[in-house]
Amino acid sequence: MNNEVLTFVTYCIGQLALRLHLPQQDVYRRLKSSGILYDYIVPSYDVLHTFGSRYLMDDLTDFMREKGVLES
């Protein structure tokens, strides 16, 4: 993972933590355990980093709900 992707992953985790009112460590664990982190965010960086922040956070929270790591 290069620095750009790492910076983006860190941004996603931080913004999700703020939006969900959860600790960053908890958000990281949920993303990692569900596969969202390494099967979606990292490989899709080229597309995801072009999204606006609100759309990106909506997309990620919806995906977390689909994967069962976030209550509806």
PDB file of N, CA, C and O in Angstrom, chain B, residues numbered from 101:
ATOM      1  N   MET B 101       0.865  -1.173   0.000  1.00  0.00           N
ATOM      2  CA  MET B 101       0.000   0.000   0.000  1.00  0.00           C
ATOM      3  C   MET B 101       0.907   1.230   0.000  1.00  0.00           C
ATOM      4  O   MET B 101       1.782   1.370   0.855  1.00  0.00           O
ATOM      5  N   ASN B 102       0.687   2.116  -0.968  1.00  0.00           N
ATOM      6  CA  ASN B 102       1.528   3.312  -1.029  1.00  0.00           C
ATOM      7  C   ASN B 102       0.972   4.411  -0.112  1.00  0.00           C
ATOM      8  O   ASN B 102      -0.093   4.258   0.486  1.00  0.00           O
ATOM      9  N   ASN B 103       1.710   5.509  -0.017  1.00  0.00           N
ATOM     10  CA  ASN B 103       1.340   6.600   0.904  1.00  0.00           C
ATOM     11  C   ASN B 103      -0.009   7.223   0.568  1.00  0.00           C
ATOM     12  O   ASN B 103      -0.765   7.578   1.472  1.00  0.00           O
ATOM     13  N   GLU B 104      -0.322   7.363  -0.723  1.00  0.00           N
ATOM     14  CA  GLU B 104      -1.603   7.953  -1.112  1.00  0.00           C
ATOM     15  C   GLU B 104      -2.772   7.098  -0.638  1.00  0.00           C
ATOM     16  O   GLU B 104      -3.755   7.616  -0.108  1.00  0.00           O
ATOM     17  N   VAL B 105      -2.663   5.800  -0.828  1.00  0.00           N
ATOM     18  CA  VAL B 105      -3.724   4.886  -0.400  1.00  0.00           C
ATOM     19  C   VAL B 105      -3.817   4.865   1.122  1.00  0.00           C
ATOM     20  O   VAL B 105      -4.916   4.886   1.676  1.00  0.00           O
ATOM     21  N   LEU B 106      -2.680   4.824   1.795  1.00  0.00           N
ATOM     22  CA  LEU B 106      -2.667   4.844   3.254  1.00  0.00           C
ATOM     23  C   LEU B 106      -3.309   6.114   3.801  1.00  0.00           C
ATOM     24  O   LEU B 106      -4.078   6.057   4.760  1.00  0.00           O
ATOM     25  N   THR B 107      -3.001   7.251   3.202  1.00  0.00           N
ATOM     26  CA  THR B 107      -3.609   8.519   3.610  1.00  0.00           C
ATOM     27  C   THR B 107      -5.117   8.481   3.403  1.00  0.00           C
ATOM     28  O   THR B 107      -5.872   8.963   4.248  1.00  0.00           O
ATOM     29  N   PHE B 108      -5.560   7.915   2.288  1.00  0.00           N
ATOM     30  CA  PHE B 108      -6.987   7.808   1.996  1.00  0.00           C
ATOM     31  C   PHE B 108      -7.687   6.885   2.990  1.00  0.00           C
ATOM     32  O   PHE B 108      -8.772   7.207   3.475  1.00  0.00           O
ATOM     33  N   VAL B 109      -7.079   5.749   3.295  1.00  0.00           N
ATOM     34  CA  VAL B 109      -7.655   4.809   4.266  1.00  0.00           C
ATOM     35  C   VAL B 109      -7.779   5.490   5.633  1.00  0.00           C
ATOM     36  O   VAL B 109      -8.804   5.360   6.303  1.00  0.00           O
ATOM     37  N   THR B 110      -6.748   6.205   6.036  1.00  0.00           N
ATOM     38  CA  THR B 110      -6.763   6.922   7.308  1.00  0.00           C
ATOM     39  C   THR B 110      -7.873   7.963   7.323  1.00  0.00           C
ATOM     40  O   THR B 110      -8.572   8.116   8.324  1.00  0.00           O
ATOM     41  N   TYR B 111      -8.035   8.681   6.211  1.00  0.00           N
ATOM     42  CA  TYR B 111      -9.109   9.665   6.088  1.00  0.00           C
ATOM     43  C   TYR B 111     -10.476   8.986   6.230  1.00  0.00           C
ATOM     44  O   TYR B 111     -11.333   9.465   6.973  1.00  0.00           O
ATOM     45  N   CYS B 112     -10.678   7.882   5.523  1.00  0.00           N
ATOM     46  CA  CYS B 112     -11.965   7.171   5.591  1.00  0.00           C
ATOM     47  C   CYS B 112     -12.281   6.730   7.017  1.00  0.00           C
ATOM     48  O   CYS B 112     -13.400   6.918   7.493  1.00  0.00           O
ATOM     49  N   ILE B 113     -11.314   6.154   7.688  1.00  0.00           N
ATOM     50  CA  ILE B 113     -11.519   5.689   9.055  1.00  0.00           C
ATOM     51  C   ILE B 113     -11.852   6.867   9.970  1.00  0.00           C
ATOM     52  O   ILE B 113     -12.774   6.778  10.781  1.00  0.00           O
ATOM     53  N   GLY B 114     -11.119   7.952   9.849  1.00  0.00           N
ATOM     54  CA  GLY B 114     -11.360   9.130  10.683  1.00  0.00           C
ATOM     55  C   GLY B 114     -12.737   9.736  10.449  1.00  0.00           C
ATOM     56  O   GLY B 114     -13.437  10.084  11.400  1.00  0.00           O
ATOM     57  N   GLN B 115     -13.124   9.862   9.184  1.00  0.00           N
ATOM     58  CA  GLN B 115     -14.425  10.444   8.869  1.00  0.00           C
ATOM     59  C   GLN B 115     -15.577   9.537   9.292  1.00  0.00           C
ATOM     60  O   GLN B 115     -16.601  10.016   9.779  1.00  0.00           O
ATOM     61  N   LEU B 116     -15.411   8.228   9.106  1.00  0.00           N
ATOM     62  CA  LEU B 116     -16.443   7.293   9.571  1.00  0.00           C
ATOM     63  C   LEU B 116     -16.576   7.342  11.086  1.00  0.00           C
ATOM     64  O   LEU B 116     -17.686   7.293  11.616  1.00  0.00           O
ATOM     65  N   ALA B 117     -15.456   7.436  11.782  1.00  0.00           N
ATOM     66  CA  ALA B 117     -15.489   7.518  13.243  1.00  0.00           C
ATOM     67  C   ALA B 117     -16.272   8.749  13.692  1.00  0.00           C
ATOM     68  O   ALA B 117     -17.076   8.668  14.622  1.00  0.00           O
ATOM     69  N   LEU B 118     -16.045   9.872  13.046  1.00  0.00           N
ATOM     70  CA  LEU B 118     -16.794  11.089  13.387  1.00  0.00           C
ATOM     71  C   LEU B 118     -18.281  10.925  13.089  1.00  0.00           C
ATOM     72  O   LEU B 118     -19.131  11.272  13.910  1.00  0.00           O
ATOM     73  N   ARG B 119     -18.580  10.401  11.927  1.00  0.00           N
ATOM     74  CA  ARG B 119     -19.979  10.256  11.514  1.00  0.00           C
ATOM     75  C   ARG B 119     -20.733   9.266  12.403  1.00  0.00           C
ATOM     76  O   ARG B 119     -21.892   9.494  12.751  1.00  0.00           O
ATOM     77  N   LEU B 120     -20.071   8.171  12.765  1.00  0.00           N
ATOM     78  CA  LEU B 120     -20.732   7.105  13.518  1.00  0.00           C
ATOM     79  C   LEU B 120     -20.588   7.260  15.031  1.00  0.00           C
ATOM     80  O   LEU B 120     -21.158   6.482  15.797  1.00  0.00           O
ATOM     81  N   HIS B 121     -19.827   8.265  15.456  1.00  0.00           N
ATOM     82  CA  HIS B 121     -19.573   8.493  16.886  1.00  0.00           C
ATOM     83  C   HIS B 121     -18.975   7.243  17.535  1.00  0.00           C
ATOM     84  O   HIS B 121     -19.408   6.799  18.598  1.00  0.00           O
ATOM     85  N   LEU B 122     -17.973   6.695  16.860  1.00  0.00           N
ATOM     86  CA  LEU B 122     -17.265   5.508  17.333  1.00  0.00           C
ATOM     87  C   LEU B 122     -15.774   5.799  17.370  1.00  0.00           C
ATOM     88  O   LEU B 122     -15.295   6.659  16.630  1.00  0.00           O
ATOM     89  N   PRO B 123     -15.032   5.095  18.220  1.00  0.00           N
ATOM     90  CA  PRO B 123     -13.572   5.261  18.218  1.00  0.00           C
ATOM     91  C   PRO B 123     -12.992   4.780  16.879  1.00  0.00           C
ATOM     92  O   PRO B 123     -13.522   3.858  16.258  1.00  0.00           O
ATOM     93  N   GLN B 124     -11.918   5.407  16.452  1.00  0.00           N
ATOM     94  CA  GLN B 124     -11.287   5.020  15.193  1.00  0.00           C
ATOM     95  C   GLN B 124     -10.850   3.561  15.189  1.00  0.00           C
ATOM     96  O   GLN B 124     -10.935   2.890  14.161  1.00  0.00           O
ATOM     97  N   GLN B 125     -10.384   3.068  16.326  1.00  0.00           N
ATOM     98  CA  GLN B 125      -9.952   1.676  16.407  1.00  0.00           C
ATOM     99  C   GLN B 125     -11.121   0.727  16.125  1.00  0.00           C
ATOM    100  O   GLN B 125     -10.945  -0.304  15.476  1.00  0.00           O
ATOM    101  N   ASP B 126     -12.306   1.079  16.612  1.00  0.00           N
ATOM    102  CA  ASP B 126     -13.492   0.266  16.392  1.00  0.00           C
ATOM    103  C   ASP B 126     -13.872   0.259  14.910  1.00  0.00           C
ATOM    104  O   ASP B 126     -14.195  -0.789  14.350  1.00  0.00           O
ATOM    105  N   VAL B 127     -13.832   1.428  14.286  1.00  0.00           N
ATOM    106  CA  VAL B 127     -14.147   1.528  12.853  1.00  0.00           C
ATOM    107  C   VAL B 127     -13.144   0.687  12.060  1.00  0.00           C
ATOM    108  O   VAL B 127     -13.536  -0.062  11.165  1.00  0.00           O
ATOM    109  N   TYR B 128     -11.864   0.806  12.382  1.00  0.00           N
ATOM    110  CA  TYR B 128     -10.836   0.015  11.699  1.00  0.00           C
ATOM    111  C   TYR B 128     -11.118  -1.480  11.832  1.00  0.00           C
ATOM    112  O   TYR B 128     -11.064  -2.208  10.841  1.00  0.00           O
ATOM    113  N   ARG B 129     -11.415  -1.941  13.037  1.00  0.00           N
ATOM    114  CA  ARG B 129     -11.694  -3.362  13.259  1.00  0.00           C
ATOM    115  C   ARG B 129     -12.899  -3.830  12.446  1.00  0.00           C
ATOM    116  O   ARG B 129     -12.884  -4.917  11.869  1.00  0.00           O
ATOM    117  N   ARG B 130     -13.934  -3.006  12.404  1.00  0.00           N
ATOM    118  CA  ARG B 130     -15.144  -3.367  11.646  1.00  0.00           C
ATOM    119  C   ARG B 130     -14.852  -3.441  10.149  1.00  0.00           C
ATOM    120  O   ARG B 130     -15.299  -4.364   9.469  1.00  0.00           O
ATOM    121  N   LEU B 131     -14.108  -2.474   9.646  1.00  0.00           N
ATOM    122  CA  LEU B 131     -13.770  -2.488   8.218  1.00  0.00           C
ATOM    123  C   LEU B 131     -12.878  -3.676   7.873  1.00  0.00           C
ATOM    124  O   LEU B 131     -13.061  -4.321   6.841  1.00  0.00           O
ATOM    125  N   LYS B 132     -11.921  -3.957   8.738  1.00  0.00           N
ATOM    126  CA  LYS B 132     -10.996  -5.062   8.483  1.00  0.00           C
ATOM    127  C   LYS B 132     -11.706  -6.407   8.578  1.00  0.00           C
ATOM    128  O   LYS B 132     -11.544  -7.252   7.697  1.00  0.00           O
ATOM    129  N   SER B 133     -12.487  -6.617   9.630  1.00  0.00           N
ATOM    130  CA  SER B 133     -13.135  -7.918   9.835  1.00  0.00           C
ATOM    131  C   SER B 133     -14.181  -8.224   8.778  1.00  0.00           C
ATOM    132  O   SER B 133     -14.428  -9.390   8.469  1.00  0.00           O
ATOM    133  N   SER B 134     -14.798  -7.192   8.221  1.00  0.00           N
ATOM    134  CA  SER B 134     -15.835  -7.398   7.205  1.00  0.00           C
ATOM    135  C   SER B 134     -15.265  -7.549   5.801  1.00  0.00           C
ATOM    136  O   SER B 134     -15.985  -7.911   4.871  1.00  0.00           O
ATOM    137  N   GLY B 135     -13.985  -7.277   5.648  1.00  0.00           N
ATOM    138  CA  GLY B 135     -13.368  -7.332   4.331  1.00  0.00           C
ATOM    139  C   GLY B 135     -13.480  -6.037   3.551  1.00  0.00           C
ATOM    140  O   GLY B 135     -12.916  -5.921   2.464  1.00  0.00           O
ATOM    141  N   ILE B 136     -14.198  -5.063   4.087  1.00  0.00           N
ATOM    142  CA  ILE B 136     -14.391  -3.805   3.369  1.00  0.00           C
ATOM    143  C   ILE B 136     -13.058  -3.093   3.156  1.00  0.00           C
ATOM    144  O   ILE B 136     -12.838  -2.497   2.103  1.00  0.00           O
ATOM    145  N   LEU B 137     -12.188  -3.150   4.126  1.00  0.00           N
ATOM    146  CA  LEU B 137     -10.923  -2.421   4.040  1.00  0.00           C
ATOM    147  C   LEU B 137     -10.045  -2.933   2.900  1.00  0.00           C
ATOM    148  O   LEU B 137      -9.663  -2.170   2.013  1.00  0.00           O
ATOM    149  N   TYR B 138      -9.725  -4.235   2.927  1.00  0.00           N
ATOM    150  CA  TYR B 138      -8.763  -4.767   1.964  1.00  0.00           C
ATOM    151  C   TYR B 138      -9.398  -5.339   0.697  1.00  0.00           C
ATOM    152  O   TYR B 138      -8.696  -5.575  -0.287  1.00  0.00           O
ATOM    153  N   ASP B 139     -10.707  -5.566   0.703  1.00  0.00           N
ATOM    154  CA  ASP B 139     -11.379  -6.085  -0.487  1.00  0.00           C
ATOM    155  C   ASP B 139     -12.156  -5.017  -1.241  1.00  0.00           C
ATOM    156  O   ASP B 139     -12.610  -5.259  -2.360  1.00  0.00           O
ATOM    157  N   TYR B 140     -12.316  -3.837  -0.646  1.00  0.00           N
ATOM    158  CA  TYR B 140     -13.085  -2.780  -1.296  1.00  0.00           C
ATOM    159  C   TYR B 140     -12.343  -1.437  -1.316  1.00  0.00           C
ATOM    160  O   TYR B 140     -12.060  -0.896  -2.385  1.00  0.00           O
ATOM    161  N   ILE B 141     -12.033  -0.911  -0.143  1.00  0.00           N
ATOM    162  CA  ILE B 141     -11.445   0.432  -0.089  1.00  0.00           C
ATOM    163  C   ILE B 141     -10.074   0.476  -0.770  1.00  0.00           C
ATOM    164  O   ILE B 141      -9.840   1.316  -1.639  1.00  0.00           O
ATOM    165  N   VAL B 142      -9.179  -0.417  -0.381  1.00  0.00           N
ATOM    166  CA  VAL B 142      -7.812  -0.379  -0.925  1.00  0.00           C
ATOM    167  C   VAL B 142      -7.801  -0.651  -2.438  1.00  0.00           C
ATOM    168  O   VAL B 142      -7.218   0.135  -3.184  1.00  0.00           O
ATOM    169  N   PRO B 143      -8.427  -1.739  -2.913  1.00  0.00           N
ATOM    170  CA  PRO B 143      -8.361  -1.973  -4.357  1.00  0.00           C
ATOM    171  C   PRO B 143      -9.157  -0.970  -5.199  1.00  0.00           C
ATOM    172  O   PRO B 143      -8.878  -0.805  -6.387  1.00  0.00           O
ATOM    173  N   SER B 144     -10.136  -0.305  -4.601  1.00  0.00           N
ATOM    174  CA  SER B 144     -10.975   0.651  -5.330  1.00  0.00           C
ATOM    175  C   SER B 144     -10.538   2.092  -5.122  1.00  0.00           C
ATOM    176  O   SER B 144     -11.271   3.020  -5.467  1.00  0.00           O
ATOM    177  N   TYR B 145      -9.361   2.286  -4.564  1.00  0.00           N
ATOM    178  CA  TYR B 145      -8.867   3.634  -4.261  1.00  0.00           C
ATOM    179  C   TYR B 145      -8.983   4.573  -5.457  1.00  0.00           C
ATOM    180  O   TYR B 145      -9.439   5.707  -5.312  1.00  0.00           O
ATOM    181  N   ASP B 146      -8.570   4.106  -6.646  1.00  0.00           N
ATOM    182  CA  ASP B 146      -8.557   4.975  -7.828  1.00  0.00           C
ATOM    183  C   ASP B 146      -9.913   5.601  -8.101  1.00  0.00           C
ATOM    184  O   ASP B 146      -9.986   6.750  -8.537  1.00  0.00           O
ATOM    185  N   VAL B 147     -10.986   4.866  -7.852  1.00  0.00           N
ATOM    186  CA  VAL B 147     -12.335   5.390  -8.071  1.00  0.00           C
ATOM    187  C   VAL B 147     -12.846   6.112  -6.827  1.00  0.00           C
ATOM    188  O   VAL B 147     -13.352   7.230  -6.917  1.00  0.00           O
ATOM    189  N   LEU B 148     -12.711   5.471  -5.668  1.00  0.00           N
ATOM    190  CA  LEU B 148     -13.289   6.016  -4.430  1.00  0.00           C
ATOM    191  C   LEU B 148     -12.732   7.391  -4.073  1.00  0.00           C
ATOM    192  O   LEU B 148     -13.466   8.238  -3.563  1.00  0.00           O
ATOM    193  N   HIS B 149     -11.453   7.624  -4.333  1.00  0.00           N
ATOM    194  CA  HIS B 149     -10.877   8.908  -3.909  1.00  0.00           C
ATOM    195  C   HIS B 149     -11.401  10.083  -4.736  1.00  0.00           C
ATOM    196  O   HIS B 149     -11.148  11.239  -4.398  1.00  0.00           O
ATOM    197  N   THR B 150     -12.125   9.795  -5.807  1.00  0.00           N
ATOM    198  CA  THR B 150     -12.702  10.875  -6.608  1.00  0.00           C
ATOM    199  C   THR B 150     -14.092  11.286  -6.110  1.00  0.00           C
ATOM    200  O   THR B 150     -14.626  12.309  -6.537  1.00  0.00           O
ATOM    201  N   PHE B 151     -14.673  10.496  -5.214  1.00  0.00           N
ATOM    202  CA  PHE B 151     -16.010  10.790  -4.688  1.00  0.00           C
ATOM    203  C   PHE B 151     -15.952  11.954  -3.708  1.00  0.00           C
ATOM    204  O   PHE B 151     -14.921  12.187  -3.077  1.00  0.00           O
ATOM    205  N   GLY B 152     -17.032  12.670  -3.581  1.00  0.00           N
ATOM    206  CA  GLY B 152     -17.158  13.675  -2.541  1.00  0.00           C
ATOM    207  C   GLY B 152     -17.243  12.999  -1.187  1.00  0.00           C
ATOM    208  O   GLY B 152     -17.623  11.832  -1.091  1.00  0.00           O
ATOM    209  N   SER B 153     -16.894  13.721  -0.153  1.00  0.00           N
ATOM    210  CA  SER B 153     -16.842  13.148   1.193  1.00  0.00           C
ATOM    211  C   SER B 153     -18.189  12.584   1.643  1.00  0.00           C
ATOM    212  O   SER B 153     -18.251  11.474   2.172  1.00  0.00           O
ATOM    213  N   ARG B 154     -19.257  13.338   1.438  1.00  0.00           N
ATOM    214  CA  ARG B 154     -20.579  12.884   1.889  1.00  0.00           C
ATOM    215  C   ARG B 154     -20.980  11.596   1.151  1.00  0.00           C
ATOM    216  O   ARG B 154     -21.452  10.642   1.771  1.00  0.00           O
ATOM    217  N   TYR B 155     -20.790  11.577  -0.157  1.00  0.00           N
ATOM    218  CA  TYR B 155     -21.139  10.392  -0.940  1.00  0.00           C
ATOM    219  C   TYR B 155     -20.299   9.198  -0.498  1.00  0.00           C
ATOM    220  O   TYR B 155     -20.819   8.093  -0.346  1.00  0.00           O
ATOM    221  N   LEU B 156     -19.006   9.417  -0.293  1.00  0.00           N
ATOM    222  CA  LEU B 156     -18.104   8.353   0.137  1.00  0.00           C
ATOM    223  C   LEU B 156     -18.532   7.781   1.484  1.00  0.00           C
ATOM    224  O   LEU B 156     -18.582   6.562   1.650  1.00  0.00           O
ATOM    225  N   MET B 157     -18.840   8.650   2.447  1.00  0.00           N
ATOM    226  CA  MET B 157     -19.252   8.168   3.762  1.00  0.00           C
ATOM    227  C   MET B 157     -20.601   7.439   3.690  1.00  0.00           C
ATOM    228  O   MET B 157     -20.800   6.441   4.383  1.00  0.00           O
ATOM    229  N   ASP B 158     -21.522   7.928   2.860  1.00  0.00           N
ATOM    230  CA  ASP B 158     -22.801   7.224   2.664  1.00  0.00           C
ATOM    231  C   ASP B 158     -22.557   5.839   2.085  1.00  0.00           C
ATOM    232  O   ASP B 158     -23.146   4.857   2.539  1.00  0.00           O
ATOM    233  N   ASP B 159     -21.693   5.762   1.089  1.00  0.00           N
ATOM    234  CA  ASP B 159     -21.370   4.495   0.447  1.00  0.00           C
ATOM    235  C   ASP B 159     -20.768   3.512   1.449  1.00  0.00           C
ATOM    236  O   ASP B 159     -21.174   2.351   1.504  1.00  0.00           O
ATOM    237  N   LEU B 160     -19.812   3.971   2.232  1.00  0.00           N
ATOM    238  CA  LEU B 160     -19.144   3.085   3.184  1.00  0.00           C
ATOM    239  C   LEU B 160     -20.066   2.660   4.320  1.00  0.00           C
ATOM    240  O   LEU B 160     -20.027   1.502   4.737  1.00  0.00           O
ATOM    241  N   THR B 161     -20.890   3.565   4.828  1.00  0.00           N
ATOM    242  CA  THR B 161     -21.810   3.169   5.906  1.00  0.00           C
ATOM    243  C   THR B 161     -22.870   2.202   5.384  1.00  0.00           C
ATOM    244  O   THR B 161     -23.245   1.265   6.088  1.00  0.00           O
ATOM    245  N   ASP B 162     -23.354   2.413   4.170  1.00  0.00           N
ATOM    246  CA  ASP B 162     -24.307   1.467   3.576  1.00  0.00           C
ATOM    247  C   ASP B 162     -23.676   0.088   3.429  1.00  0.00           C
ATOM    248  O   ASP B 162     -24.307  -0.927   3.724  1.00  0.00           O
ATOM    249  N   PHE B 163     -22.432   0.056   2.972  1.00  0.00           N
ATOM    250  CA  PHE B 163     -21.729  -1.211   2.800  1.00  0.00           C
ATOM    251  C   PHE B 163     -21.493  -1.887   4.155  1.00  0.00           C
ATOM    252  O   PHE B 163     -21.605  -3.108   4.265  1.00  0.00           O
ATOM    253  N   MET B 164     -21.169  -1.106   5.174  1.00  0.00           N
ATOM    254  CA  MET B 164     -20.990  -1.668   6.516  1.00  0.00           C
ATOM    255  C   MET B 164     -22.289  -2.297   7.006  1.00  0.00           C
ATOM    256  O   MET B 164     -22.262  -3.353   7.639  1.00  0.00           O
ATOM    257  N   ARG B 165     -23.420  -1.665   6.723  1.00  0.00           N
ATOM    258  CA  ARG B 165     -24.725  -2.238   7.102  1.00  0.00           C
ATOM    259  C   ARG B 165     -24.980  -3.547   6.352  1.00  0.00           C
ATOM    260  O   ARG B 165     -25.434  -4.531   6.937  1.00  0.00           O
ATOM    261  N   GLU B 166     -24.682  -3.545   5.050  1.00  0.00           N
ATOM    262  CA  GLU B 166     -24.867  -4.754   4.239  1.00  0.00           C
ATOM    263  C   GLU B 166     -24.031  -5.911   4.769  1.00  0.00           C
ATOM    264  O   GLU B 166     -24.478  -7.058   4.769  1.00  0.00           O
ATOM    265  N   LYS B 167     -22.829  -5.610   5.216  1.00  0.00           N
ATOM    266  CA  LYS B 167     -21.917  -6.638   5.729  1.00  0.00           C
ATOM    267  C   LYS B 167     -22.233  -7.030   7.176  1.00  0.00           C
ATOM    268  O   LYS B 167     -21.644  -7.973   7.704  1.00  0.00           O
ATOM    269  N   GLY B 168     -23.154  -6.315   7.813  1.00  0.00           N
ATOM    270  CA  GLY B 168     -23.559  -6.670   9.165  1.00  0.00           C
ATOM    271  C   GLY B 168     -22.644  -6.181  10.264  1.00  0.00           C
ATOM    272  O   GLY B 168     -22.701  -6.693  11.382  1.00  0.00           O
ATOM    273  N   VAL B 169     -21.798  -5.199   9.977  1.00  0.00           N
ATOM    274  CA  VAL B 169     -20.903  -4.676  11.017  1.00  0.00           C
ATOM    275  C   VAL B 169     -21.361  -3.317  11.526  1.00  0.00           C
ATOM    276  O   VAL B 169     -20.655  -2.649  12.281  1.00  0.00           O
ATOM    277  N   LEU B 170     -22.567  -2.918  11.094  1.00  0.00           N
ATOM    278  CA  LEU B 170     -23.148  -1.668  11.551  1.00  0.00           C
ATOM    279  C   LEU B 170     -24.657  -1.851  11.570  1.00  0.00           C
ATOM    280  O   LEU B 170     -25.252  -2.303  10.592  1.00  0.00           O
ATOM    281  N   GLU B 171     -25.266  -1.496  12.691  1.00  0.00           N
ATOM    282  CA  GLU B 171     -26.711  -1.648  12.802  1.00  0.00           C
ATOM    283  C   GLU B 171     -27.426  -0.617  11.952  1.00  0.00           C
ATOM    284  O   GLU B 171     -26.924   0.486  11.737  1.00  0.00           O
ATOM    285  N   SER B 172     -28.592  -0.983  11.475  1.00  0.00           N
ATOM    286  CA  SER B 172     -29.386  -0.082  10.627  1.00  0.00           C
ATOM    287  C   SER B 172     -29.981   1.045  11.397  1.00  0.00           C
ATOM    288  O   SER B 172     -30.675   1.885  10.824  1.00  0.00           O
TER     289      SER B 172
END
